Amino acid sequence: MLASRLGYRITARFARTFFGRMFNHPDRIFTDAMLKPETQDLGLFADGMANVVETQKSVAQHYFNDGSVEMACPPLKALLHIMAHGEYEGRDLQSLKIRHLFERENMMASGWYAERLRSKQAIDTKLWQRHVSYLTKFITKEHYTEEARRLGVEDRLHRARLELKRVTGSAYIEELRGTLGVNPLPQVFHLSEHKNL
């Protein structure tokens, strides 16, 4: 079962077709023993697989050490748990429930995805609130009357208010469906706070 972690194979045909563009004799570099490691000595193959599993475990553990595993999308979170601990919620890689996590419909129905869409809506709402606020202040400045007329600020303010109404509405979440949304965790780095970069 652990051998399934090798994933899809690079076949001899693949090596000839693609590596043939870089090497004169790809079959000498990518031998049958390399393309089919299970045909090598069984002990060596088992040792190689143990190294693969141990490396995956070590890499996955970093995500637990810094807490970033909680940011992962549902299928990746499950994979990290399986790589680090051998199971996720009592299931391994053979579980259909784990495999179904990778389906688009299930990803989009997840709480993880819904939170990303809500975060995107919150960010867009703040953006359009800032636009409305700025344009309102601009149009009410006594000495900017002529400039505001020239720039069509009143029309821009009207459109900004309409956009603010749109992004704050419940239908906006449905408009966002299918996009990546935004990471809901607090953003520690803002370009506006680092203008000198």
N, C-alpha and C positions, 0 to 999 in steps of 0.2 A: 504494500500500500504506500509506503514512503517513497517508492520509486516514481509514483505519479507526480511528485514534486518537480521532476525533471521537465514536466510540461511537454509542449509540442516538440517534435524532433526536427533537427536539420537533416534532411534526407540527402542522399547522394545526388539526386536530381537537382535539388535546391543548390547544393555546393557547386555542381557543374554550371548551372545557369547563372548564378549570381557571383560566386567567387571566381568563376572562369574569366570574369571581366578584370579581375585584379591579379590572378595567378595563372601562369602558363599551364600548370598541372595541379589543379585543386585536389584531384584524387590522391595525390601523394602527400598533401598536407592534411586533408581530412580523410583519414583512412576509415575502413569499415569498423575497426576497433574503437575509433573515436566517435563515430556516428552511432554505433550500437554498443555502448559501454557494457551492457549485460552479457555480451559475447566474450568479454575479457574474463580473467580469473575471477571467480565468484567472490572470493575474499576481498580482492581489490575493489570490486564493484560495491560490495557492502560497505567497505571502509569509505569509499568516495561518497556514497549516499549519506553515511553518518556525518561526514564533514559538511555536506550540503545542509542537512537538517540542523546541525549545531550552529552553522553560520546564520541561517535564517532565524533561529531562536535568539542569537546574540543581537542581530540587527533589530528584530521586533522589540526586544526588551528595552531598547533606547526610547521607544515611543511611550512605554509605560513609566520609565524613569522620569521623563520630563512632563508627563501628563498629556502629551499631544494625542494620545490614542483616543481621547474623548472628542477630538475635533474630526476624527475620521468619519467618512460616510459609512453607512451600515455594512456593506460587504467588505470594505477594507478593515473596518474595526473587527469584524469576525475573523478575517484572515490573520490579522496581527495577534489576536488571542490564540488562534490555532498554532501559529508559528512559534509563539512564546511559551504557550502552556499546553498545547496538544488538543485543546477543545475550546468551544465557545457555547456557553449555556448548555453544556452536556452533549454537544454535537461536534462531529469532526467534518473533514472535507467531503466525506461520502454522503453526508446528509443532504437530502433534497431541499430542506428548509434553508440550509446555508447557500446552496446553489441558486435558489430562487431569489436570494437577496441581490443577485447581480442583474436581475431583469429590470428593464427601464421602468415598467409600470410600478414595481415594488419600490424602486428608488424614489420615484416621484410621489408615492403615497406615504413615504416615511415622515416621521416627525422631524428628522434631521433636515429634510428638504423643505418642509413647511416653515421651519425656523429661519432658513436662509432667505426664503421669499419675504417673510415678515421683516427681516433685517434690511433687505433691499428697499422695501416700502418705507421703513423708518428713515433710511438715509435719503431717499428721494423726497420725502416729506420735508425734512430739515432743509434740503437744498432749495426747494421752491418757497419755503417760508422765508429763507434768507433773501431770495430774489424779490419776493413781494415786499419785504421790509425795506430793502435797499431802494427799490423803485418808488415806494411810498415816500420815503424820506427825501429822495431826489426831487420828486414832483412838487413837494410842499415847501421847498426852499425858495425864499422870496426872490433872490437874485438869479435863480436858474429858470425862471418862467419861459423866457425865449428859447433857451437851450433845450428845455424839456419839450417844447413844441417842435423845435427843429428835429430832435431825435425820435419823436413819436413815442415819448415815454408813457403817455396815458394809454396808448394802444398796447404797449408792451406790458404795462401793469395789468391791464384787463386780461391779456393772454396768460400771464403768470398766475393770476388768481384762478383762472379756469384750469390750468395745469395742476395747481395745488389741490383744487377740489377733486381732480381726476385721480391723483396719486394717493390721496387719503381715503378714497372710496374702497368699499369691499371688492368691487369688480376689478380693481387694479391687481390684486393678487392673482386673479385668473389670467390677466394679461401677461404676468411675469412667468406663468407656468411654462416650463420648457427651457427657461434660462437657468444660469448657474446660481442666481441669487447672490447673496453676500454672506461671508463668514460672520456668524452672530457674535463671536467673541469680541471683546473690546479691542479696538484698533489702537495700538500703542504708538504707531508711527503715522503722523499726518504731515503731508508736504507743507501745509500752511504753517505748521509750527517749525519748519526747518527751511525757511526761505533762502538761507545762505548756501544750501547744497547745490 
